[in-house]
Amino acid sequence: MKRRDVLKVAGAGFAAAAIAKPAIAQSMPELKWRCTSSFPKSLDTLYGGAEIFAKAVAEATENKFQIQVFAAGEIVPGLQAADAVTNGTVEMCHTASYYYVGKDPTFALPCAVPFGLNARMQNAWVYFGGGIDLTNEFYKKYNIYALPAGNTGCQMGGWFRKEIKEPGDFNGLKMRIGGYAGRVLQKLGCVPQQLAGGDIYPALEKGTIDAAEWVGPYDDEKLGFYKVAPYYYYPGWWEGGTMIHAFINIDKWSSLSPTYKSIVRTAADMTNVWMQAKYDAVNPAALRRLVAEKTQLRPFSQPVMDACFKAANEVYDEVSATNPMFKKIWESIRDFRNEEYLWWSVAEYNNDNYMIRHTRS
């Protein structure tokens, strides 16, 4: 290469660098957002997910994009987090979508519904089954763009002051139960109550409610339910894998550069993995401690499970008949679930079932 050609190439390189640097700078402006959580700080995994998310965004942008996280009640109550995003009070929130079924039962579907998807299936549906696009088609109506940002895995069936042996035992039972599952249990005579995490213990202690479900051993131990309700049932058939979301005001989301959007998506994905891994790591020891405190583990009986399954499918049919968006998303989830269980029944279930029996023995 001749000297003048070398200089020409070098000059082009410097010119490219001169163009690229301002472009990068423009794509990473200084931003400060507020994120309201639906959870108290004491729940370090649910609340902590929002902090993990914010930290990842800050680190990826050299602290140019900062998100300040607020616990439930610091800006708005936990069950009003989505409203704060819709009306622009905050740029985003970290919440469980099924808290807002009072607005539309479709809010439950991206989070967790009775006899729906387990956590791994839910990720598969969201990322490869069209779930993100389908659900954001719905959320757009509420000025929200949503990203998966956590999962609890399969939850427990809750704490009861009395034993549940048959479907009739739900009749007249006042139970704190979130989202869509309450409507299902109403068919068995249950009286569902929607309470934020911090309000459950005093209601259970005073007898205002007879039972309560929350998440699983690690969080339930923190909230102290074992002190006021001795019977701990499983499984939480209404929450086979509860997905937590980052709700972002749609105008704020649209205003982000492609670089920032990519960083936010990546941070949400990381939070999704982190939360379930944390719960899987801490739940076993917590369950041992609860049993040591005389907690009485009880499986829901087959008649109870069958009655609940029947009731759930009746509710799905009823809601689908009058709500086209619910029907569209539910049928996508249902069909995906059925296909996934064909695979699960071959390898996953048989491997896990053998290992459970082997380690128990």
N, C-alpha and C positions, 0 to 999 in steps of 0.2 A: 504494500500500500504506500502511495506517495505521501510525502509530508503534508501537502495541502489537503489530502483526503482525510488524514488523521485529524487535522484541525477541524475540518468540516464536520466529521462525526462527533468529535468532542464538543464542538459548538452546539450541535443539535441536542446532545445530552444535557448540557447546561440549560438550554432553552426549555427542554422538557421538564427539568427539575424546577425551573422558575415558574412554569405553569402549574405543575403538580402541587407544589407546596401551598399556594393560596387555595387551591381546590380542596385539599385535605383540611385546611384550616376552616374553610367555609362549611364543611360537612360535620365539624365538631365544635359548634358554638357552645358557650356556657349556658347551661340550663339548670334550673332548680325546680323540681317537682315535689309535690306532697302525695304520700300514699297512706291512706287510712286502712288499717287492718280491721277485720271483723273479730279479732281475737285479743285476749288480754296478754300482757307480757309474760305472765306466769306459764303460759303454754308455749314453751320455748321452741317447739318444733313447728307448730302452726304459725304463731307470730314470728318465729325465727325465720321462716321461709321468706317473708318480705324483706327482712334484713339481709339475708343471703343474696337475694335478688338485687337489692339496692347496692350492696358492696360490689357485686360483679359488674354492674353497669358503671360504677364509679372507677373501678380499676381499669376497665377496658377503655375508658375515655380520659385517663389521666386526671380524674376528678373534675372534668369539665361538665359532665352530666351527673348531677347529684340528686338523689331521691331521698327525702326525709320521711321516715316511717313513723306513724302515730298509732298507738294502741287503740282498741275499741273504747269509745267514750271520750277520747281526748279532743277529737274534732266533732265526730258524730257517733251515736250509738252503733254497736257492731252490726245490727240488722238494718241499718240505713246507709251502709257503705256504698252500695250500688247507686242509690239516689244521689249521693254526693258526687259521684262520677257523672251521672246523667246530667245534672244541672250545672256542672262545672265548678262546684265548691272546691274539689280537689282534682288533680290531673288523673289519679288512678287509685285503685284500691286492691286489696288482696283478700279474697272472700270465697265463700262457698255459694255457688249459684243457686242452689235449692232453697236458700233462705228467702227467696223472692217469689215463691210460687203463688203468693197472694196476688201478684200482678198478673201472672200467667203461669200455668203449670208447666209450660215448656222450659222454664228456668231450671227445672229439676234435671232434665235429661242430660245436659253436659256435665253434671256433677255426680249424681248417683241416684239410681232408681231401683225399686224392689226387683230382685231377680234379674238384674241387668248384667253389666260387664264387670269382670274382675279388673284389677288395676292394669295388668299387662294387656288384656284385651282392650281396655279403654285407650291405652296409649296407641295400640295398633289401629284402632278405629279413628282416633284423632289425627294421627300422622299419615295413615295410608288408606283409611276408609272414607275420606272426605269430611271427617268430623269438624275440623276447624272451619272450613268454608260454610258448612251447613249451619253450624251454631252461630257464626258471625252474621249470617243472613238474618237470623232471628234477633241477635243482640243489637243490630243496627237500628232497629225500631226504638231502642232505648238509649241511643247515642253512645253506645259502648262498642269497643273492639276488645276481644278477649283472647288471652293466650293461656294455655295450660301452665300452671306454676306450682305444682305440688300434688301429692296423692298420699292418702293415709293407708292405702291397702285395705283389705277386708276388715270391717269393724266388728266390735262385739255387739251383742243383742241388748245390752243395757242392764241396769240395776233395778231390782224389784223388791218391794217390801214384803211381798208374799210370793209363793210359788205359782208358776204358770204351767199347769199340767195339760190343759185342753183348751180349745179355742174359746169356750164359754168364759174362761177366766179373764179374758180381756174386757168382758162386758162391764161397763161403768168405770173401768180403770182410767184414772187421769195420768197421762204419760207425757213427759216432755219428749217429743220426737220431731226432728226437723224435716222440713220439706214435704215431698210427695208421699212418703211412707205413712204420714199421719192420716191421709185420706184413705189409704188402704185399710189401716187398722180401724177406722171408723165403721167399716162394714162389719167388723166383729164386735162393735159396741164400745170400742175404746174412745176416750175423750182426749184428743191430742192437744198439746200445749206447745207453743213456740216460745222458747226462752233462750236468751243469750247464755254463753258459757258461765259467766260469773253469777248468774241468777239461779242456777239450777240447784246448787247445794242447799241454800236456805229454804227453797220451796220443798225440796225432798225432806229436809230435816223437820220442817213444820207440819208436814203432811198435806201441804197444799196440792202436791202431786204424789202419786203412788209409785211412780217408776220414772226412770230417765235413761236415755241413751246419749252417749257423747261420741267417743272415738274408740279407744282401746285401752289396754292396761296402763301404759305409760302416762297418758293424759288423765285417765280416770283416777289413777292413784293421786296425782297432783291435786285434783279437785276434791278428793276426800270422800267420794261417794260410798266407799266400803264402810264408813263409820255410821251411815244412816240407812243403808239398804243391804241386807245380807246376801241376796241371791243375784248372781252374775250370770246372765244367759248368753248363749252363743248358738249359731252365728248371727251377725247383723245382716240378715238376708236383704235388707233394704239398702245396704251399702257394701257391695262386694268390692268396690274400689272407688273411694270418694276423691274426685278430682277437685283441687283448689285452683282458682283462676286469678290471673291479673286482669282486672277490668280497667281499660284505659279509655278516657274520654276520646271519642272518635275524631274530634277536631284536633286535639292534641296529638293523637297518633298520626293523623294525616300531615301534620306540620313537621314531623320528624324527617330528617334526611334519610336516604337509603342506608347510610352507614349506621346511624343511630337505631333505625328500625332493626337492622341485622343484629346489633349488639343487644337490644332489648329481647329479641326472640331467643338469642343464645342464652342470655341470663335466665329467661323463663324456663327454657329446656333444662338448664343446669339445676334450677330450683326444683323442678319436677322430679328429677333423679334423686337429688339430695334428700328431699322430704321423705320419700318412701324408704330409702336406704336407712335413714335415721330411725324411722319407726320400726323397721324390721330388726334393727340392731338393739333397740332398747325395750321392746315389748316383752321378750321372754323373761328377762330378770324382773321386770315389773309384775308380771303375772305370778311369778314365784313369791314375790313379797306379798301380794294381795292374798294368795292362798295361805301364807303363813299368818296373816291377820284374820284368819277364819272366814274369809270369803268363800261362799259356797257356789262353785261352778255348776251350772246346769245347762244341758243342751235343750233347745226347743224340741219338743216331741214331734214325731212324724205327723200326727194329726194336726198339730199347730202349723207346721210348715206347709202342709197340703192346703189347709184352709186359707193361709195367707197368700199362697201362690194363686189359688182360685180367685181370691178377692182382688189381687193385684191385676190379673188379666181382665177382670170385669171393669176395673177403673180405667185401664188402658183403652179398652173398647169404648167406654163412655166418653172419655175426653177426646179421643180421636174422631168421634162422630161429629164433634162441634168445633174442633180446633185443627185446621188444616196443617199449620206449621208443626204442631205437636205430632200429628200423625206422620208427617214426612220424616221428622227426625227419629221418632220412636221406631218406625218400621226399618229405618236404616240401622239403628242400634240392634233391634231384635234379630234381623237377618244376619248381621255380622256376628252377633253372639252365637246363634245357632251353628253357623259355619265353623266358628272357632272351637266350639265344644266337640265337634267331630275330631278335630286334631287333638284337643286336650285329652279326650277319652283314650287315645292310643298311647301316647308317650308320657305326657306331663302327669296325668292322674295316676297312671300305673307306677311310674317311678316314685312319685311322692308317697303314694299309698304304701308301697313296699318299704321305703325308708322310714316312714312313720312307725310302721309295725316293728321294724327291725330295731330302731333306736329305743322304742318303748320297752321292748323285751330285754 
